[in-house]
């Protein structure tokens, strides 16, 4: 386990068919694809393996994780140190400097867990982990401008809109605008919650 906090568990994704099938289940669901990857871009198990196995094996700087709520797997998150990315990928964030800056991305794959405040709990745990265990100075995330539910969640966790990223991501055949949102270590208050870093 990477993080255990209250009813939340976050673990590294494994090179196992169970994990790949979970991801394929989520990334073929139109409700998920509407916000993550695009409804014109589903991932079957073979494509999931091709995409995620390099990350799991450490051949890619992105760290893939699955998260659980009350011991039920409900979603996916990933993080990476921006300095570990290629220069081209770093430039997508339009930051002057990327030392000790981490990027994150996540989705709840089980839609019956949407709108229950669980995403906020997951994100808060990851933010604390990255600041406390990875010594991040800043964490960034880049939601589509029309993903108001995600933006509300990020703002609840302390992220602020830094700049608009025009035509930032190809989504369902069009380049979508995204917000670059960030939270800084100096502005982060760690809640007094019981947690276990493993």
N, C-alpha and C positions, 0 to 999 in steps of 0.2 A: 504494500500500500504506500502511496505517496502522501496522502493526507486523510486523516480521519478527524471529523469535527461534528459533534452532535449527530444528526441523522445522515450526514454526508460522508461518502467515501470516494476518494479519487485514486485510481491506480493507473499504472502504465499499461498501455495497450500491448497485448502479447501476440506473438506470431503463432496464433492458434485459430482454427476454423471457426470456433465459437465467436471470437471477437470479430472476425471478418464478416460472419453472417449477421451479427448485430448491426454492424455498419451498413451492410447491404440492405437490411430491412429499413433502416432509417433513410438511407440515401436513394431509395426507390419510392418513398412516400411523398406524394405531391404536396402535402401541407408543409413538409420540411423543405423540399426542393424549392418551394416558392421563395424561401428566404436564404437557403444555403445551396449553392451550386446551380440551381435553376431547374425548372420542370422539364426543360429540353435536354437535361444533362444527368440522367439517372446513372447510378453506379451498381452494376451487378457484382456478384462475389469475385469474379475474375478481375474486374477493374479495381475493386477495393484492394485485393491482394497486391496488384501491380502498383497501386498508388501508395498504400500505407506500409508495405513490408520494408521499403528502404528506410522509412522513419523509425520503425520498430527496431530495426537492426543497427541503427545509429549511422547509416550512410547518408542521412539527410539531417540537417541541424534542427528540424522541427521535432518536438517531443509530443507524441500522440498519447492521449489518456482517455479512459472511459470513466464516467462518474455514475455513482449510485445514490439513490435516495431510499432510506429504510431497506437497504440491501437489495434493491431492485435496480438493474442497469437502466438508466433513462437517458444518457446522452454522452456527448463527445466534447472534448476540449483539447486544444493544442497550444503550446507556447514555444518560443524560441528567443534566444538572444539575437537582436538585429545584427550585431557585428559578425555573427556566424553565417549570415546570409550572403549571397553574392551581392556585388555592388549594385547591379541592376535591380535586385529585389529590395535592397535597402532604400534605393532612391524613390521607390513607390510611396514611401512614408513622408517624403519631403521634409526631413528633419535635418537641422544643421549638424548635429552630432548624434551618434547612436551608441556611444560608450555606456554600458550598463543599462541599456534600454531593452525591454522585452516586449514582444508582440504576442497577443493572445487572440484566440478565436474559439467559439463554442456554440453548441446548439443543444437544446433538449429534444431528443429524438422521439420520446413518447409524448404525444400531444395532449394526453389527458393530464399531464403534469404541468402544462402551460398555465400561466396566470395564477399561480399559487405561491409566488415569492421564492420558489426553489432556485431559480436562476440567480437571484440575488445572493442566496446563501452559498451557492457553488462559487460564484465569482468572488465573493468576499474571502472565501477560504483560499482561493488561488492567488489573489492579490497579497494576502498576508504571507503565503508561502514564498512568493517571488521576492517580496521585500525582505523577509526575515531569513530565508534559507539560500536564496540565490543572489542576495545583495543587489537587487535591481534598484536603480535610482528613479526610473520612470517606466511605466507600463502603458502601451498604446493598443488601441483596438479601432477597427475601421468599418462600422456598420453602414449599410445603405441608408441614405437620407430618409427613405420612406418606411424604414423599419422602426416605427415609433415604440413598439413594445420593447425591443432590445435597447433602444436608446434610453428609455425610462429606467430600465434595469441598470444600465451602466452608470447613469447619473445618480441613482440611489447609492451605488457603491463608491461614488466620489469622482468618477470620470467627468471631465469637462470637455466641451467641444473646442478644439484648438484651431482647426482650419477645414475648409471644404476641399475635398479632393475631387475635382471635376473628372467625369468619364474615367473613374478609377478602376472599375471592375466590369468585365464582360459578364452579363447576366441575362439569360434568355434572349440572346441575339442583339442586345443593346449594351452600350457602355453606360453603367450607372454611376451617378455621383455618390460619394460616400463622405461621411464625417471622419476626420481624424480626431479621436478622443484620447485623452491622456490623464493619468493620475501620477503624481510625484510622491516620492517617499516622504518628503518634508511636509506634505499636506495630508498624509495618511494617518489616521488614528486607528491603531489596532484594537479591536473590541476585546473585552475580557471574556473570551469564550474558551472553554476547555478544548484543547486540540492535541493531536499527536502527530508529529512529523516522523515519518519512517525513513 
